[in-house]
Amino acid sequence: WRVDAINTLLSHMDGMEESAKLLVLGSTNYVNQIEIALRRPGRFTRIVHIGVPDKDARSLYVRKFEQKYAFALEEKDREEFVALTDGKTIAVIKSVLEHALRTSVRTEKKLDFALLKMSFEHIISHDSKNSANTIGFNGVNAR
């Protein structure tokens, strides 16, 4: 099915005329797993790399998350968590915050840096176990 999907996409892309007003966008977190034929010059004319969020963006996201779920971290806990998540995507940060919030509600414990760190370690270890030795295509992992 993977080969069929790629061949179909390539045939559609090859059949397009330059004058056609059609914009084809593709996105991935795993560029190295994209079929080489799709990465050849002329397939996608521009490649835009969107990196991980910087400290200010991570801090802003955490504040927005706090607002959305009506709780407030202490400034020190937020700063430590933001520093801990350096190099991580918003998706990872969201997963950690959601896990910590659920744990806080379930255990009736205050959401603080210790709970955030425990959730961070849980999410990171869970993520690395799930992504080890997998090749992803269109949201599907095959071992």
PALO-398137 format. One record per residue (C-alpha): y, x, z. Coordinates in steps of 0.02 Angstrom, whole numbers, plus 50000, padded with zeros to 5 digits. Last residue first. Layout:
N
YXZ...
This chain:
143
498725038750628499765025750540501405019250607502285004450530504175002250538504425004950352503345020350348502935030950500501765045550510501045047950682500385063150773501375060150932502585045650917501815034251048501565047751179503335054451151504085037151173503145033651336503685050551407505495047351357505485029451421504715034051590505825049351613507385039051576506795025151691506595037551835508295044951795509105027751793508295023351959508925039452039510635036951957510885019952037510365001952009510174995352185508424989852231507764972052226506104978552157506044966552009507934966151983508114985051991506574987651882507264975851750508944984851755508135001951744507054996751596508554989051507509615004651539508245016251476507935005851320509805005051284509975023851302508515026551184509255014751054510985022651077510225039251024509895054051137510655071451122511505070651292510685056751392510695065851558512585068851547512885050051524511735046651672512665058951782514345051351733513715033551764513015038251935514655046751985515685031751926514635019552028513705007851915514364990351890513434974351855513764959251746512434961251611513634962251464514944971651563513704984951620513064986851442514864989051381515135002551512513525011351460514075010651277515785017951318514975032251413513805035951268515265035651146516295047351255514855059651278514455060751093513325048851000511855055550899512175060150720512505049550568512045059250413512665051750251511715055750093512555051149932511895049449756510225041749803508945043549665509895055749555509345071349646507585069449716507415061749890506415046549832505165057449739504955067949897504265052849992505215050650155504385058450307505635072750323507055060050331506365052250490507715041650573507855031750413509085022450307509165016550128510585008250037510565002249858512224996349788512204986249629513634984349509512644989449356513595002049249512415016049297510945006149232509485002149343507705003449278507355019749368507785011749536506604997249506505215009049452505515020049605505435005149723503814999049644503055016449651503545018249834502785001349881501195004749782500995021949862501185014550036500005000050000
